[in-house]
Amino acid sequence: MSDRQAFETTLKTLNQELEFRVEQRTRVLENIEQNLRRQLAAVDAAVDAIAILQREEFISVNPAFLELFDYPHRLSLTGHSWKEVLFAPSEQKRLEKDILPHLNRHKSWQGEAIAQRQNGQTFTQEISLTITSDGDYICVCRDITARNRAALKIRETEALLRSQYRNFPIPTYTWQHRQGNFYLIDYNSAAEIANDGSLQDFLHCPSHAIYGADHAIHQNIRRCFDFKTTFEEALQIPSPDDPEAFQRYFLATYIYIQPDLVMVHTQDLTERKRAERDLQQSQIFLRLVIDNNPNLIFVKDKDGRFLLVNQAMANFYGTTVNELVGKRECDLHPDSEEADCFIQADQQVLREQKIVVIDEAKATDFLGATRYFRTVKLPLQLPGDRPQYQVLGVASEITQQRRAKRELEKALTQERELNHLKTRFIDTASHEFRTPLTVILGAAQILSAYHDHLPEARRSQYLNNIEDSVIRLRQLIDDLLTMSRLEAGKLGCQRQAVDIVTLCQDLIAELKIGLGKQHHFNLETTGAIAAPLALDPNLLQHILNNLLGNACKYSAPGTTVTVQLGSSAEALTLSIIDQGVGIPPEDQPHIFESFYRASNTQNIPGTGLGLNIVKEYVQLHGGQIELTSQLSKGSQFTVTIPLAEGSPETARN
C-alpha cells in the first residue's frame, strides 16, 4: 500500500471517529437541553416564586414570582434591583447588615423578611438565597402571611384553651401514661379548690398511689387509655349514717388524648341529685293532687293533642292516663259536634290569648251517657326565645247541679202556676159565687117586698131563678169537692155492668127538657155495641153530662149535638160533636187545665173546672181524651176507654 492510500485510510478513520464523537456529543447536548427544559418547566410550574439573579439584575423568574410580586412580565423587572424588589425599604438595613454578610460567608441564607409588591403592598415572605458556583443567586420565596395568621390564631386558641382549662368550673385532672403507670401532671383551678389546695402534694404521683389499685377512678383511667375511648361513669360516696343513701354524687368523664394522656372531669352533682329527688317528690305530690281532683284537668298543645291529663279525665273516657296522652278530641268523641265545640274553644284561647269560660258544655263519656261541664280554659306560655302556647283546661261537672237547677225551675214554675191557679180560683169562685148569690138575694128581696103585688107568673119566674142559682152553686161546690178529692187521691174507678146506649139516651132525654131544650140531638152507633160494658157509671155519667152540657152551652140554639158510640173488644170510643163557637188554637193545649177557659167564652158562665174533671175521670178509667176544634165551626171531644182494667196511673203519666 502506498503512503497516499495509508494516509487516506487514516484520514477516513479519523473522520469517522470525529463524526461518532460529534454525534455522541450532540446526543449529550440534546439530553442536557431536554433536562434543562424539564427543569425550566418545573420551575415555571412551581408554586413557590423562583428567580435567578446576577449581580443586581434578574436573569430569569417563574410565573409564580411575577404573580407574587405583582409584575406583568419579566421585562417589567428591568431596571429594578433584586434587592429592592425582594426586600421592602424597612428591610434594607437588615439586608446590608445581616443577610448579605451571612450569604457571602455561608453561600446561602434562609429566613423571613418583609417584601413589597409593585403596587406598594407589603407582605411577609419566607425566602432562601443561594450563591451558585458561577456566582449567580438563586432565590426561592413564598407568601407566608396567611400561615403566620393561622399560626397566630393557633397560638391564641391554644392560650384560650389553656385559660379555659384553668378556669373550667368542673374539676379537671390530666394523667400521663409512663412505664405502665398514670401520673398526675396537671389540674385546673376548680380541682385545686375542690381538694382544698392539697393537690400540689400529689403532682407527678401515680394514680394507684393516690386512689388505690382497686379504686374506680384508677381502673377507669386505665380502661380509657387501653381502649382509646371516652366515656362517663357515676361515682357515689355512701352516707355513713345510711348505706342506702348517698352523701356525695359525682359524674366522672374520662377522655383519651393522643398519644399518652387521659383527662378526667369530676363533676359534683350532689346538689343537682338532691334537687332532682326533691323535684321528683314534688312531681309525685302534684300528680297525686291532680289525680285526686274530681275535676277534669288537661293540657293540650297547639294541635289539640293532650300533653297532660288527670285520672278523672282518663276515667271519663274509660282509658288510662298514658293511653290518653297524644290523642285529640276528634279521636275520643263520637259526636263530631262536641269535638268541634271543644276545638273552637281551644283555638279561641290560642288566638286571643285570654281565658275562655264555657258555662255549660255537653260531653259523652265512654258509656254513652251525656254529662254536662263548666269548663275554664286559659293559655300557658312556654319559656323560650320563641313564644309557644298551650291550653290548660279545668272542667267541673255540673250534671247534678243542672238537674237540680231544672228541678228547682220546674218547682218554681209549678209554684207560679199554683199561685196563678189560686188567683184564678179566687177570681172565678168569687165571680161564680157572687152571681148566683146576687140573683138569689135579689129574687128573695123582690118576693119578700112585693109578693102580694106580683102576678103568679112573675113569682114563679123569681122562684125558678132562685132554684137555678142554687143548682149552679151546688154544681160549683160539687166541682170543687171533686177536684179536692181527685188531688187527695180519694176517687177511684169502680167498674160495673153499664148499658152505655141506655145511659146516653137517658142523659139526652134529660137535656132536652133542660139545658138542651133548644138543640137537636143525634145518637149514632158504629157497629154492634156490646151490653153491658164494665165501666164506672158515676164517672161516665159525669163525663157525658159535662161534655153534652158544654156542647149545648157553647152552641147556638137550633144547632145539632151528635153523640157517636163505638166499641171493640179492647175499648169504648165516645165522641161528642157540636156546631158551636169552637176553641182558638192557642187555647187548645191548655183547655184541660184547672180554671182555664177559652178566650172566646168569657161572656158565658163557667168555672174552667169541668174539662179538667172530665180528663181526670177518663184517666181513672185508664183512658184518654182528645180534642179537635175549629173556630166558628164546632168542636169534637173523643174519649177512648179501655174495656180491660188498666192502671189509671199509667194513663195519667
C-alpha positions in Angstrom: 0.0 0.0 0.0 1.3 3.4 -0.9 1.7 6.2 1.5 -1.1 8.1 -0.1 -3.5 5.2 0.4 -2.4 4.8 4.0 -2.9 8.5 4.6 -6.4 8.4 3.1 -7.3 5.4 5.2 -6.0 7.1 8.4 -7.9 10.3 7.4 -11.1 8.3 6.8 -10.8 6.6 10.1 -10.2 9.9 11.9 -13.2 11.4 10.1 -15.4 8.5 11.2 -14.2 8.8 14.8 -14.9 12.5 14.7 -18.4 12.0 13.3 -19.1 9.5 16.1 -17.8 11.8 18.8 -19.8 14.7 17.3 -22.9 12.6 17.2 -22.3 11.4 20.7 -21.7 15.0 21.9 -24.9 16.1 20.1 -26.9 13.4 21.9 -25.4 14.5 25.2 -26.2 18.1 24.5 -29.7 17.1 23.5 -30.1 15.3 26.8 -28.8 18.3 28.6 -31.1 20.6 26.7 -34.1 18.3 27.4 -33.2 18.1 31.1 -32.8 21.8 31.2 -36.3 22.3 29.5 -37.7 19.9 32.1 -36.1 21.9 34.9 -37.3 25.1 33.5 -40.8 23.7 33.1 -40.7 22.5 36.7 -39.5 26.0 37.7 -42.4 27.6 35.7 -44.9 25.2 37.3 -43.6 25.6 40.8 -46.0 27.1 43.4 -43.1 29.0 45.0 -41.7 32.1 43.5 -38.2 31.4 41.9 -35.8 33.8 40.4 -32.2 33.6 39.1 -30.2 36.7 39.9 -26.9 38.0 38.6 -25.2 41.0 40.2 -28.1 43.4 40.6 -30.4 42.1 37.9 -33.0 39.4 37.3 -31.9 36.8 34.8 -35.0 34.6 35.0 -38.2 34.4 37.0 -41.1 32.0 37.0 -44.8 32.9 36.7 -45.3 32.4 40.4 -42.7 35.1 41.1 -44.4 37.6 38.8 -47.8 36.9 40.4 -46.4 37.1 43.9 -44.7 40.5 43.4 -47.5 41.8 41.0 -45.4 42.3 37.9 -47.0 41.6 34.5 -43.9 40.0 32.8 -40.1 39.7 33.3 -39.2 42.7 31.2 -41.2 44.9 33.7 -38.4 43.9 36.2 -35.8 45.6 34.0 -34.1 48.4 35.8 -35.1 47.1 39.2 -32.5 45.8 41.6 -33.5 42.4 43.1 -32.6 43.8 46.5 -35.3 46.5 46.3 -37.8 44.0 44.9 -37.2 41.2 47.3 -36.9 43.3 50.4 -39.1 46.2 51.5 -37.5 49.5 52.4 -37.9 48.7 56.0 -35.7 45.6 55.5 -32.8 47.2 53.6 -30.8 48.0 56.6 -31.1 44.4 57.9 -30.3 43.1 54.4 -27.0 45.0 54.3 -26.0 44.4 57.9 -27.1 40.8 58.5 -28.4 39.0 55.5 -25.8 39.7 52.8 -22.8 39.1 55.1 -24.2 35.8 56.1 -25.0 34.9 52.5 -21.5 35.7 51.3 -19.9 33.8 54.2 -22.0 30.7 54.0 -23.2 30.9 50.4 -26.8 30.6 51.5 -29.3 32.3 53.7 -32.9 31.4 54.7 -35.4 33.3 56.8 -38.4 35.5 57.0 -38.5 39.1 55.6 -40.9 41.8 54.6 -41.4 42.2 50.9 -43.1 44.8 48.9 -45.2 44.3 45.7 -45.1 46.6 42.7 -48.4 48.2 43.9 -46.7 49.1 47.3 -48.5 46.4 49.3 -46.2 44.6 51.8 -46.4 41.0 52.9 -44.3 38.5 55.0 -42.3 36.1 52.9 -40.2 33.0 53.6 -37.1 33.4 51.4 -34.0 31.4 50.7 -30.9 32.8 48.8 -28.2 30.5 47.4 -24.9 31.5 45.6 -24.0 29.1 42.8 -20.6 28.1 41.7 -20.9 30.6 38.9 -21.5 33.4 41.3 -25.2 33.7 40.4 -28.0 33.8 43.0 -31.0 31.5 43.1 -33.9 32.9 45.1 -37.0 30.9 46.3 -39.7 32.7 48.3 -43.3 32.3 49.2 -46.0 34.4 50.9 -46.5 33.2 54.5 -48.8 36.0 55.6 -51.8 33.6 55.8 -49.6 30.9 57.5 -48.5 33.4 60.1 -52.1 34.5 60.7 -53.1 30.8 61.1 -50.1 30.2 63.5 -51.1 33.3 65.5 -54.7 32.0 65.6 -53.4 28.6 66.8 -51.4 30.2 69.5 -54.3 32.4 70.5 -56.6 29.4 70.5 -54.1 27.4 72.5 -53.8 30.2 75.0 -57.6 30.4 75.2 -58.0 26.7 75.6 -55.4 26.7 78.3 -57.1 29.6 80.0 -60.5 27.8 79.7 -58.8 24.6 81.1 -57.5 26.6 84.0 -60.8 28.4 84.6 -63.1 25.5 83.7 -65.7 25.3 86.5 -65.6 21.5 86.7 -62.5 19.9 88.4 -60.3 18.6 85.7 -57.2 16.3 86.1 -54.6 15.3 83.4 -52.8 12.0 83.7 -49.9 10.8 81.6 -49.0 7.2 80.9 -45.4 6.3 81.6 -43.9 2.9 82.1 -47.3 1.2 82.8 -48.5 3.8 85.4 -50.5 7.0 85.2 -49.0 10.2 86.7 -50.9 13.4 87.6 -49.2 16.1 85.5 -51.7 18.9 85.6 -55.0 20.1 87.1 -57.1 23.2 86.9 -58.2 25.8 89.5 -61.5 24.1 90.2 -59.7 20.9 91.1 -57.4 22.8 93.4 -60.4 24.4 95.1 -62.3 21.0 95.3 -59.3 19.5 97.1 -58.7 22.4 99.5 -55.3 23.3 97.9 -53.7 20.0 98.6 -53.1 18.8 95.0 -49.6 20.1 94.8 -48.5 17.2 97.1 -49.9 14.7 94.6 -48.4 16.2 91.4 -46.4 13.6 89.5 -47.7 10.8 91.7 -49.2 7.7 90.1 -53.0 7.1 90.3 -52.7 3.8 92.2 -50.7 5.5 94.9 -53.3 8.3 95.2 -56.5 6.3 95.0 -55.5 2.7 95.5 -55.3 -0.1 92.9 -59.0 -1.1 93.4 -60.5 2.4 93.2 -62.9 3.1 90.4 -61.1 6.2 89.2 -57.8 4.4 88.9 -59.3 1.5 87.0 -61.3 3.8 84.7 -58.2 5.8 83.8 -56.5 2.6 82.7 -59.7 1.5 80.8 -59.9 4.8 79.0 -56.2 4.6 77.9 -56.3 0.9 76.9 -59.5 1.2 74.8 -58.6 4.7 73.5 -62.1 5.9 74.2 -64.2 8.4 76.0 -67.0 7.6 78.5 -68.8 8.7 81.6 -69.4 6.9 84.8 -71.2 7.8 88.0 -69.3 7.7 91.3 -71.3 7.6 94.6 -69.9 8.1 98.1 -72.3 6.4 100.5 -73.6 8.2 103.6 -72.0 6.8 106.8 -75.4 7.0 108.5 -77.5 5.3 105.8 -75.7 2.9 103.4 -78.6 3.0 101.0 -78.4 6.8 100.7 -75.5 8.7 99.2 -73.5 11.5 100.8 -71.8 12.8 97.6 -72.6 12.0 94.0 -70.1 12.6 91.1 -70.2 12.2 87.4 -66.7 11.4 86.1 -65.9 11.9 82.4 -62.8 10.1 81.0 -61.3 11.5 77.8 -58.4 9.9 75.9 -55.9 12.4 74.3 -53.3 11.0 71.9 -50.7 9.8 72.4 -50.4 9.2 76.2 -52.8 11.4 78.1 -56.1 10.8 79.9 -58.2 13.8 81.1 -60.7 13.3 83.8 -63.6 15.7 84.7 -65.2 15.0 88.1 -68.5 17.0 88.3 -70.1 17.1 91.7 -73.8 16.5 91.1 -74.8 16.1 94.7 -76.9 19.2 94.9 -78.4 18.5 91.5 -79.3 15.0 92.5 -80.9 16.3 95.7 -82.8 18.9 93.7 -83.9 16.2 91.2 -85.0 14.0 94.1 -87.0 16.9 95.6 -88.4 17.7 92.2 -89.4 14.1 91.7 -91.1 14.1 95.0 -92.9 17.3 94.2 -94.0 15.9 90.9 -95.3 12.8 92.6 -97.1 15.0 95.1 -98.6 17.3 92.3 -99.6 14.2 90.4 -101.4 12.9 93.4 -103.1 16.2 93.8 -104.2 16.3 90.2 -105.3 12.7 90.0 -107.3 13.0 93.2 -109.1 16.1 91.9 -112.6 15.3 90.8 -112.5 17.9 88.1 -111.2 17.0 84.6 -107.8 18.6 84.2 -105.9 18.6 80.9 -103.2 20.4 78.9 -103.2 20.5 75.1 -100.6 21.6 72.5 -101.4 23.9 69.6 -102.5 21.0 67.5 -105.1 19.9 70.1 -103.2 16.8 71.4 -103.4 16.0 75.1 -100.0 16.6 76.8 -101.2 16.1 80.4 -104.4 14.6 81.8 -105.5 13.6 85.3 -107.1 10.3 86.4 -110.6 11.8 86.4 -110.1 12.7 82.7 -109.0 9.1 81.9 -111.9 7.7 83.9 -114.4 9.8 81.8 -113.1 8.2 78.6 -112.7 4.8 80.1 -109.0 4.5 79.5 -105.6 5.2 81.2 -103.7 8.4 81.5 -100.9 7.1 79.3 -103.3 6.0 76.6 -105.0 9.4 76.6 -101.8 11.4 76.1 -101.2 12.2 72.5 -104.8 11.9 71.4 -107.1 14.6 70.2 -110.8 15.4 70.8 -111.8 14.0 67.5 -110.2 10.7 68.4 -112.3 10.4 71.6 -115.7 12.0 70.8 -118.1 10.0 68.5 -120.2 13.2 68.3 -118.4 15.5 66.0 -120.3 18.5 67.2 -119.0 18.0 70.7 -115.4 17.7 69.4 -115.9 20.8 67.1 -117.1 22.8 70.1 -114.0 21.9 72.2 -111.6 22.6 69.3 -113.1 26.0 68.6 -112.7 27.0 72.3 -109.1 25.9 72.2 -108.4 27.9 69.1 -110.1 30.9 70.6 -107.8 30.7 73.7 -104.7 30.5 71.5 -105.8 33.2 69.1 -107.0 35.8 71.7 -104.6 34.8 74.5 -107.2 35.1 77.2 -109.3 33.0 79.5 -112.3 31.4 77.9 -115.2 30.2 80.1 -117.8 27.7 78.8 -120.6 27.8 81.3 -122.3 24.7 80.0 -120.9 22.1 77.6 -122.2 18.7 76.8 -119.9 15.7 76.7 -120.5 12.0 76.1 -118.5 9.6 78.3 -117.3 6.1 77.3 -120.6 4.6 78.4 -122.6 6.8 76.1 -124.0 8.9 79.0 -124.4 12.6 78.4 -122.9 14.7 81.1 -122.5 18.5 81.4 -119.5 20.5 82.4 -118.4 24.1 83.2 -115.0 24.5 81.6 -112.4 27.2 82.1 -109.6 27.3 79.5 -106.5 29.6 79.6 -103.3 30.0 77.7 -100.0 28.6 79.0 -96.8 30.3 77.7 -93.8 28.0 77.4 -90.3 29.5 78.3 -88.0 30.2 75.4 -86.9 32.7 72.8 -89.9 31.9 70.5 -93.2 32.1 72.4 -95.2 28.9 72.3 -98.5 28.5 73.9 -100.5 25.5 75.3 -104.1 25.3 76.6 -104.8 24.5 80.2 -108.3 23.4 80.9 -110.3 22.5 84.0 -113.8 21.1 83.6 -116.1 20.9 86.6 -119.1 18.5 86.2 -122.5 20.3 86.7 -124.8 17.4 85.7 -126.3 17.2 89.2 -126.4 20.9 89.6 -128.0 21.3 86.2 -130.6 18.6 87.1 -131.2 20.3 90.5 -131.5 23.6 88.8 -134.0 22.3 86.3 -136.0 20.7 89.1 -135.9 23.9 91.0 -137.0 25.8 87.9 -139.8 23.2 87.4 -140.8 23.6 91.0 -140.8 27.4 90.7 -142.8 27.1 87.6 -145.3 24.8 89.3 -145.3 27.2 92.3 -146.1 30.1 89.9 -148.7 28.0 88.2 -150.2 27.1 91.6 -150.2 30.7 92.6 -151.8 31.6 89.3 -154.4 28.8 89.8 -155.1 30.1 93.3 -155.6 33.6 91.9 -157.8 32.3 89.1 -159.7 30.1 91.6 -160.3 33.1 93.9 -161.4 35.2 91.0 -163.5 32.5 89.4 -165.0 31.3 92.7 -165.8 34.9 93.7 -167.5 35.6 90.5 -169.3 32.3 90.3 -170.5 32.5 93.9 -171.4 36.2 93.7 -173.5 35.9 90.6 -176.0 33.3 91.8 -176.0 34.7 95.3 -176.8 38.1 93.8 -179.7 36.5 91.8 -180.9 34.6 94.9 -180.7 37.7 97.1 -182.4 40.0 94.5 -185.2 37.5 93.8 -185.8 36.9 97.5 -185.9 40.6 98.3 -188.4 41.2 95.5 -190.6 38.3 96.6 -190.4 39.5 100.2 -191.3 43.1 99.4 -193.8 42.6 96.5 -195.1 39.1 96.9 -198.8 40.1 97.1 -198.4 42.6 94.2 -196.7 40.3 91.7 -198.5 38.2 89.2 -198.3 34.4 89.6 -196.1 34.1 86.5 -193.6 36.7 87.9 -193.4 35.0 91.3 -192.8 31.6 89.5 -190.0 33.2 87.4 -188.3 34.6 90.5 -188.6 31.2 92.2 -187.1 29.5 89.2 -184.2 31.9 89.2 -183.5 31.1 92.8 -183.7 27.4 92.0 -181.3 27.7 89.0 -178.8 29.7 91.1 -178.9 27.2 93.9 -178.3 24.4 91.3 -175.4 26.4 89.9 -173.9 26.9 93.4 -174.3 23.2 94.2 -172.6 22.3 90.9 -169.7 24.7 91.7 -169.3 23.2 95.2 -169.5 19.7 93.8 -166.8 20.5 91.2 -164.6 22.0 93.9 -165.1 19.0 96.2 -164.4 16.7 93.2 -161.1 18.5 92.5 -160.1 18.2 96.1 -160.9 14.5 96.2 -159.0 13.9 93.0 -155.9 15.8 94.3 -156.1 13.8 97.5 -156.4 10.5 95.6 -159.7 9.6 97.2 -161.6 8.9 94.0 -161.3 5.6 92.2 -162.8 3.7 89.3 -165.5 1.2 90.4 -166.3 -0.7 87.3 -169.7 -2.5 87.0 -172.0 -3.5 84.2 -173.3 -0.4 82.3 -175.6 -0.2 79.3 -173.9 2.7 77.6 -176.6 3.2 74.9 -179.4 3.4 77.5 -177.2 5.8 79.6 -176.7 8.1 76.7 -180.4 8.0 75.8 -181.4 8.9 79.4 -179.0 11.8 79.5 -180.1 13.2 76.2 -183.7 13.0 77.3 -182.9 15.0 80.5 -181.1 17.6 78.4 -184.0 18.0 76.0 -186.1 19.3 78.9 -183.4 21.3 80.4 -180.2 22.9 79.1 -180.6 21.4 75.6 -184.2 22.1 75.0 -183.4 24.4 72.1 -180.9 21.9 70.4 -181.2 18.8 68.3 -179.5 15.6 69.4 -178.3 12.6 67.3 -177.1 9.4 68.8 -175.1 7.3 66.4 -173.6 3.9 67.0 -170.9 2.3 64.9 -171.2 -1.5 64.8 -172.7 -3.6 67.5 -172.4 -2.2 71.0 -171.9 -5.0 73.5 -174.1 -4.6 76.5 -173.4 -4.3 79.3 -169.8 -2.9 79.5 -167.5 -2.8 82.5 -167.5 0.9 83.4 -167.9 3.2 86.4 -171.4 4.6 85.9 -170.9 7.6 88.2 -167.7 8.7 86.5 -169.1 8.0 83.0 -172.3 10.0 83.7 -170.3 13.0 84.9 -168.1 12.8 81.7 -171.2 12.7 79.4 -173.1 15.4 81.4 -170.2 17.8 81.2 -169.3 17.2 77.5 -173.0 17.3 76.5 -173.6 20.4 78.7 -170.7 22.2 77.2 -171.9 21.3 73.7 -175.2 22.9 74.4 -173.8 25.9 76.4 -171.3 26.9 73.7 -173.6 26.2 70.7 -176.3 28.5 69.3 -179.9 27.4 69.6 -181.1 25.2 66.8 -177.8 23.6 66.2 -177.2 19.8 66.4 -175.2 17.9 69.0 -174.1 14.5 67.9 -173.1 11.6 70.2 -171.1 8.8 68.5 -170.6 5.4 70.2 -168.3 2.7 69.0 -166.8 -0.3 70.8 -164.5 -3.2 70.2 -163.2 -6.0 72.3 -160.5 -3.7 73.6 -162.0 -0.2 74.1 -165.1 2.0 74.0 -164.9 5.1 71.9 -167.3 8.0 72.6 -167.4 11.3 70.6 -169.4 14.5 71.4 -169.6 16.7 68.3 -171.1 20.2 68.4 -171.5 23.1 66.0 -170.6 25.8 68.5 -168.1 28.6 68.7 -165.0 26.4 68.7 -161.8 26.7 70.6 -158.9 29.0 69.4 -155.8 27.1 68.5 -153.7 28.9 71.1 -156.1 27.8 73.9 -156.4 24.1 72.9 -153.1 22.9 74.6 -154.4 24.4 78.0 -158.1 23.6 77.7 -157.9 20.7 80.2 -156.1 22.7 82.9 -157.8 23.7 86.1 -159.7 27.1 85.9 -158.6 27.6 82.3 -161.3 29.0 79.9 -161.0 29.7 76.2 -160.5 33.3 75.3 -163.7 33.4 73.3 -166.0 32.2 76.2 -165.6 35.0 78.7 -169.2 36.1 78.4 -170.6 32.6 79.0 -170.8 31.4 82.7 -168.3 28.7 83.7 -165.6 27.9 86.2 -163.0 26.2 84.0 -163.1 23.0 86.1 -165.4 20.8 84.1 -163.0 19.6 81.4 -160.2 19.1 83.9 -162.5 16.8 85.9 -163.5 15.0 82.7 -159.9 14.3 81.9 -159.2 13.0 85.4 -162.3 10.7 85.3 -161.2 9.4 81.9 -157.7 8.7 83.2 -159.2 6.9 86.2 -160.7 4.5 83.6 -157.2 4.2 82.1 -158.3 6.0 79.0 -157.6 9.3 77.2 -159.5 12.2 75.7 -158.6 14.1 72.5 -159.8 17.4 71.1 -160.2 18.7 67.6 -161.8 22.1 67.1 -162.2 24.9 64.5 -163.3 28.4 65.3 -167.0 29.1 64.5 -167.4 25.6 63.2 -167.5 23.5 66.4 -165.5 21.0 68.5 -165.2 17.3 68.9 -164.2 15.6 72.1 -163.3 11.9 71.7 -163.0 9.7 74.7 -161.3 6.3 74.5 -161.7 3.9 77.5 -160.1 0.5 77.6 -162.6 -2.2 78.5 -160.0 -4.3 80.3 -159.0 -2.7 83.6 -155.7 -0.8 83.2 -153.6 1.2 85.5 -155.0 4.7 85.9 -151.5 5.9 86.9 -150.1 4.6 83.6 -152.7 6.5 81.7 -152.1 9.6 83.8 -148.4 9.5 83.1 
